[in-house]
């Protein structure tokens, strides 16, 4: 309906998760984040885990299974007229669809990606995974105009994240990423990197990362549900490290490939 609050106000929450071989990657982490975002916009959960398993399983297997990218959206629903303050009793609108999982070119893994920096112009509650993503769209568009893969965002001289990814910095062999605040989405793939780092015996820490640390990093790694894990080897035209994906990235990427099924949940047909 054109009177759906998601359409009129962006009053909606979404999740994106990869599916490998018909199995949903980090499903419980995504459902937990979905329910957290709903709670932050004063909506109750719309389904329990069993309900999501049944719905998503039917969607994935009804489209042939395999490797897919799964999108889920929940809006506050339809009201009889446009009004900023929600009226009680609206029935949530739920939408889900699958598309082919993006294939990351082997050359991008081998040589790394170019990125640019930009001022973080997004709203103050980036921890809510809301569908109102106009600022992200404009920032990612700016990166595309510069022929780079991602816009890495800075706020008052400190790293936040990318326009479509979480950002990780390697300093003195240690994996660093900013702590969880309202300025940063609690990325599920971000959590994967810390799980993999622990398995690989790589020291890691969530702490504020200054712009100077970003620019002087030994390695920069970006992570997202659709894009997986990628190394940034050029930032604002300057080489990062030796200009090639570094040793920590290669270890983490190998671990990511090896654990994709382990970290995934079987979906019922």
ABEGO torsion letter per residue (X at the ends): XAABAAAAAGBBBBBBBBBBGGBBBGAAAAAAAAAAAAAAAGBBBABBAAAAAAAAAAAAAAAGEEBBBBBBBBBAEBBABBBABBBBGBBBBBBBBBBBBBBBBAAAAAAEBBBBBBBBABBABAABBBABAAAAAAAAAAAAAAGBABBBBBBGGBBBBBAABBBBBBBGGBBBBBBBBAABBBBAAAAAAAAAAAAAGBBBBBBBBBAAAAAABABBBBBBAAAEBBBBABBGGBBBEAGBBBAAAAAAAAAAAAAAAAABBBBBX
